Amino acid sequence: MTARNNSFDEQAVLHELKQFLPTLSPGKTFTYRNPLEAFQEQTFDDALRHASEMLGYRTTLSLEEYRSLYNSKRVKPGILEKVLVEKKGAANTFEWQDKVLMKKFPAAAESSPRIGKLRANWQKQYKTDLDARVHPRLFRILGNYLDHGVSDWKFPVRGKGFLDSMREVESNSFVSAFNTPRARNLLLQASSSISDLLTVIVGDETLFKQYLFDQQFAHRGWSGLVATLEIGREISPNGSNITLRELIVFELLLEIDVLDDRLGRHWEPLAYRLPAPPEDLFAPVPVGEKSEVLAIWQEAVEWSYYEGILAELRQDPQNTRNQTGTRVTETSFANAVDSLCIIGRPSLLRSVTAEHRAFRHGYDFSLDPNGEMLEEILEAVVPSLGVANLECFFARTGLAGMDDILTDQMIGLLGVADTARGDLQARLPAGLTKDFEPMRLLCVVEQFPETVLEVIDRLAVQSTCVGRRSVGRRSVALWLLNEWVHLVVIDPVSRELRVLKNRKMITYKSAPRIVIEDAVH
């Protein structure tokens, strides 16, 4: 088989896949990352909607969970009303309040994601579940090849790339990874490209890219691990190394093997029996009513927690000790460690009570009139705390499905899987964050608002791309401008609060305060 000249760009698709796959380092070294980094050019709300519709990620709590938080008074009525006014306008508040609190969305609103729909036609048209037949073999071979020395069975070939190692095993073993001759011969010939194999399996080159996304996201954990190892140019202690291209080629060969074994040599490519073209995986996702309701609820959860903190911070530090008054009992929230960051003078840092777990960074605005010191602080603090925060956030929402920390199994020191033959988990176990409310990082800065805007403008000027990550100055600005992190600025003189919303500094106004006698713990 020889490569054909067509519109499918193998290298471009591999590069794009690496942007979307989760970053998954071997189990011995855990690395925080933004699970939705590929969507970070979009606003936070848009990113959640696209990631959910395209890839099937659970990016929010369920509507029932949000309403339960409201009924238990963890979400304050005044805050919810304020969010409704900000997002929908005062004239539409009553209409949207009914949708948020009462409306039952039809089952059709819970549409299945786009990912996987193309490959699902193997089951529909050929009554063949490729994943069920391919994954056990694929994961077992990958686990043994990449094993760091804990497997009972040692991979017999070391010091070569994955496909070369498999060729040597196939050439010198009485036992084959394949059940039929065609796939084995294609491996040994070492001349087949991804495009060649997709021509056999799919047939229509316009569907090649979507098919590969379907295939690799059916085991995003293993694929993410391989992509991470490749980009880091890591060679494991046992001398093995692998690329995403090698993984895809081998999996395509296993698929051909399963289809030949199941259907004989005369099955038609998938595209020949499609009843209709599948929906484009990357087409824009329109804003639906339910996605708007979920976005409103998420804002209400976050600002119900933030409001009490901001009330403490906006007081003049010099006069705080002399003030008295009736204390309003606040709703109790269990915040993750990386959901609050305070940057300011010692007096400001001390004004946050110990019950709020916060990262505190000393900073004196009077020594930094141009914001150059603040620029360096934000470059260091925002991405590091932001990724740790989102790990907790999306673990709480169950980003890629539910798991049970008691039944998870360690696979060759590579990662954790829900079963010995399952996919590697690409996130923190949900059990570790079940008591946290999903909240974005709130970053509070004591500085003049106009100075902070100048800092953000400077950060937005340049960007650097290293491997799969968009790093550097523009990346930091995107965290703030696209509201992946909430930014609040305290004017050091007037104590007025400004919030960065829609890329503008908006005056923060507290919601009508409601006294709650019995706090919820």
N, C-alpha and C positions, 0 to 999 in steps of 0.2 A: 504494500500500500504506500502511496506517495502523497505528500501534502498537496492540497489543491489551492489555487489562487482564488480566494473568495473574500467576502466582506467581513468574515469573522476574524477578529484580531485577537489571537490567543494571549499575547503579552498584555494587551490592554485589559482584557477580561480578568486575567489573573491578578493584575494590579488592583482592579476595582474590587474583586472579591476580598482581597487582603484589607481593604479599607473598611468593609462591612463586618468581616468576621471578628469575633471577640478576641482580645489579647489574652492568651492563656499561657502563663509560664509554668514550668514543671513544679510539682507540688512542694519541692523543697524551698522554693523562693516565690512567695506570693507578692504580686505586684498589683496595686490599685490601677484602675483605668476607667475612663468614661465608657460605659457599655454602648452608648449611642454616639460615639465620636464621629462616625460617618455622617451624622445628621447635624453636626454642631454649627454649620453655616446657617441653619434655620433657627427661628425662635424656639424656645423651649416647648411651647404648646404645639407648634407645627411639627416639631421633631417627634413628640410623643404620638401624635396622630399618624404620621407617616410610618414610624417604626411599628406601630400596632397593626395598621392595615397591610403594610408590605410584608413584614417579617413575622407577624403573629406575636410580637412581644407584649407582655402585660405591663403597661407603663403607668397605670394608675390603680388605685383601689377600685373595687366594684362600686356601683351606684348604691347598693344596699349597705356596704361598709361606710360610705360617706354619710348616708342618712342616719346610720346608727351613731356615728360620732356627733352628729347634730342633736339627736335625741338624748344623748348622754351629756350634753352641754360641753363637750370638748370643742365643738365648733360653736362660736358665739353668734346668736341671731343678729346682733348689730354689725358684726364683721361680714356675715353673709350678705346682709342688705347693702353694705358699703361696696362689696365686690360687684354685686349686681348693678348698682348705679354706675360704677366705673366702667364695666364692660358693656352694659346694655342701655345705659341712659335712664334717667329718673322716670321718663314716660313709659318705659317698658318694664319697669321693675316688677310690678304686680304679675304681669304675664309670665315672666321668666321665673319668678319665685314659685309659681305653681308648677312649672316644668321641673325645677330643681328639686322641690320637696315632694311632689305627688305623682308626676307623670310616669306611667308605665310604658316603657318602650317595647315595641313588638320584637319577637324573636328574630325577625329579619334584620333588626338593627345590630344583632350580634353576628354579623357576617364573618365567614371564615376568611383568614388572611390570604393574600395572593400567593405567598410562597408555598410551593409544593403542589399547586393545582395542575401544573403541566405534567409532572411525573405521576400524579394520581391517575392519569389515564392508562397507565400500565395495568392497574387493577381493574379499571372500568372496561377496557377494551380486550385485555388479554388474561384477565383473572389471575394476574401474577403480582405479588407483593415483593418488589425487588429489595426493599429495605430489609424485610424479614429474612430474606435468603442471603443477602450480601453482607449486612452489618456484622453478624456474629463472626464470620470468617475474617472480615476486614479488621475489626477491632482487636481480635485475638492476635493477628499477625503484626499489627502496629504496636500493640502493647509489648509483645515479645521483642520486636526489633528495637524499640526505643527504651526497653527496660534498663533500669539503673542497677541491676544486680540482685533483685529480690524474686525474680520468677524462677519456678522450679525447672522450666524448660528454657535452655539457653539458645538463642538464635545462632545458627551454625556458622554464619558468615559475618565477619567484622571488617571495618576499615574501608568499606565501599559505600556508595550511595544506595538508596533504597531499591531502585529498580535493578541496578547491577547486582545487588545482593540477592534479590529474588530470582534473577536469571541464573545465578550460580547455584542456588538451592534447587531450582527446577531442573538444571542440567545434571545434577549429581545426586539426586534423591529418587528413591523408588516411590515416594509419596508426593503427589502434586497438590497444589492449592486449587487446581481446576478440575472440573468433572468432564470437560469436553476438550477436543484437540484444538479448535480454532483459537480460542483465547490464549491458550498456552503457547501456541506457535507465534501468535502476534507478539507476545511478551519476548520470546526468544529472538525474534527477528530484529527487535529494537529499532524499528523504522517507522512505527505508527505515531502520528501526531495526535493531539487531542481532537483536532478537526477531523482527521480520518476516522477516528473511533466514533465521534458524534454523528458522522455521516451514516455509519452503519446503524447506530442506535436511534437517532432522532430523524435524520433525513433532510430536514429543512434548516439551512444555516441561519435563518432569521430567528430560530428558536434556540440556537446553541447556548447563547449567554444565559437565557432564562433557565434552561435545563441545568446548567452547571450551578447556578444559584440554588435551585431546588435541591439538587443532589448534595451540595456541601452544607446547606443549612439543615438538612435532615440529621446531621451530626456536627453541629456548629462547634462543639467543644473540641473534638479531635481535630477538625479542620483549623480551628483557631490556634491550637497548640502547634500544629505543623507550620502554619504561617508565621507564628511568633519565633519558632526555632530557626526558620529559614532567614527571616529578616535579621535576627541577631547573629546569624552565621554560627550558630551554636553546634558543636559536635559533642555528643553526650560522652560520659566517661567510658562507655563501652565501644567508642569509635564510630557509632552510627550517625548518619545525618540524612535529612530528608527535605524535599521541597514540596510545595503545594502542587506543582505540576506533576510530580511523581505520584503523589497520592491520588490525584484525579485520573491519571492514566491507568493506574492499577485498579481503581474502582470501576472505571469504564470496562476494563477487561473482565472483571468479575461479573458485571452486568451482562455482557455478551455471553459469558459462560452460563449464567443462570437462564438466560433466554433460550440459548441453544439446547440446554439440558431439558428445559420445560416445554419448549415449543418446536424443537427441531431446527433445521438450518434454513427454513423457508419462511420465517416470520418477517413481517414488513416493519420498516422503521415507524416510530411512534407517530410522526407527523402525518403519515398516510391515512391514519384512521381517526384523526381528530374531528369531532363533529363541528367545531368552530375554533378560531384562533383564541388562545388564552388571553386574558387581560394582561396588559403590559405591567410587569412587576414595578417599573419605575415611573409609571404615569403619576401625575400629581394627584394627591388624595384630597377630594373636596371636603370642606368643613361641614360636618353633619350636626344635627341638633344635639344628639347625645354626646358627641365629643366636646361641644361647647359647654354642656351641663357639667361634664367631668372636669373641664378646665376651671369652671367657676368653683366647684367644690374644692379642688386642690388649692386654689388661692385662698379660699376661706379657711382651710385647715392651717395653712402656713401663717397667715396673718393673725389668726386667733392666738397663735403662740407668740408671734413677734411683738404684738401690741404691748403686752405687759413689759417686755424687755425695753422697748423704745420709750415707754413712759418713765422708766427708771433712768435711762441714759440722757434724756433731754433736759433733765433738771440741771441747774447750775451747780457744778461740783462744789463751789465755795459755799453754797447756801444749803446744801442737802442736809447737813447735820442739824440745822436750826428749824427745819420744816416739820410740822406735825399735821395730823389729819386722820380721818377715818380710813382704815385699810380695807380695800376691796378684795375679797377672796377671789383668787384667780383659778381658772380651770387648770388642772394639773396635766402637763404633757410630759411624756417620756421622750426627750430629744436625744438623738444620736450625738456622739462626741463631736462630730464634724458638721454640725448644723448651725453653729454660731461663731463668728469671728469679730473681735473688737480691736480696732486699731486707733490708738489715741494716747493721751497723757495718763499717767498713773491714777489720777483722780477719776478719770472716766472708767478705767479698767476695774477699779474697786467698786464702782457703782452697780455692777452686775452681781446679783446675789449668787452664792455658791451653789444653789440648787440648779442653776442654769449652767450646764457644762459648756465651757466656751474656750476657744483659742484666743489668747490675749497677746497683742504685740504692741510694745511701747513705741510711741511716735509723738513728737511735739511739732505741731503745725507751725509754731512761731520760728522754728529753726529751719523751715523748709518752704520759703515763700513761693518758689516755682514748682514745687511738687516733685522734685527730682528724687528725693529719698522715698517718697510715697510710691513713685513709679517702680523702684526696685523692690519695695515691699510687696506690692501687688503682683509683680512678676513671679515672686517666690511663693506667695501665700495662696493666691486664687486657684492656680491649677492643682496644686498639691492637696489642698483641703477640698477643692471641688470634686476631684475624682473619688476621694475617700467618701465624701458625702453621697455621691450618686451611687456608689457601690451599695451603701446602706439603703438608700432610697429605693433602688430597683430590686434589691433583695426582698424588701418589704412588700413590694407590689407583685412579686413572683414573676420577674421579667420573662424567664424562659420556661415556666412551668413549675409545679410544686415539687418539693423534695422533702425527704425525711432524714435529718442528720443522724438518726440512730441506725438507719439501714444503708447509708452511703458506704461505698467501699473504695479504698485507696487502690489505684491501678499503677503498679510499677513505679511508685514515687513520681508519677506523671501528673496525677490529678485525682479527683473524686468522681465516681460514677454512682448512679442510683442502683445499678446491678453490676455483676462482674462482666456482663456483656453489653452494658449500656454506654451511652455517650458520656463524655466527661462533662461535669458541671462547669458552666462558664460564668458563675457568679458565686457570691457568698451564700452559704446555706440560709434559707429563709428562717430556720429555727433560731438563728443567732440574732435576728432583728425583729422578731414577731411582736415585741413589746414597744417598738419605736413607731412613731407616726412618720410617714414619708414627707419630709420637708427639705426643700432646697436650702443650701447654705445661705445664711444672712450675714453679709459682710458690712459692718458699721465702721465708718471712717470719720474721724474728727478733723475737718478741714473745711475751707471755704468751698462751696459748691462749684464756683467757676474755675477754681484751681483743679478740682477733681476732674471736671470735664476736659480741661486742657491736658491732663495726664492721660485720660482715656483716648483722646485724639492722637496723642503721640504714640500710644501703644498700638493704635489701629493702623499706623503707617506701614509697618513692615511685618513680614511673616517668614517663617522658615519651615521647611518640611523635612523631617528626619524619619526615614523608614515609613511607617504607617501613620505617624503622628504629626499633626500640624502643631508645631511648637513655636515659641518665641513671642514676640510682642503682639502681633495681631491675634494670636490664639487667646491671649489673656483678655484682650478687648472683647472678643466674641463671647467669652464666658459672661461678661457683664452686659454688653449691649443686647445680646439675645436672651438675657435673663435666665441663663442656666444657674446663675448665682444672683440673689437679690442684693442690690447695693443701696445702702442708706447713708446719707452724709449729714453729719451734725455740724451746723455752723458754730464755730467755737465762741462767737460773740453773742449772737441772738439766741442760740440754742434751738433754732428752727431746724426741723428735719426735712430733708429732700430725698425722694425716692427716684431711682433711675427707672423710668417706665417709657416704653416706646422710644428709647434713645434720647429722652429728655429728662431733665431734673424737675420733678413735680413735687410741690409742697405736700407734705404728709399731714393728713388730718385724722385724728383719732375717731373711731366709730363711737356712736352713742354708748356710754358705759352702762352695762346692766349688772346690778349687784346679784351675785349668786351666793346664797348662804351656805349651801353644802357643796364643797368641792368634790370633784370626781377623781378618784385615785386609781 
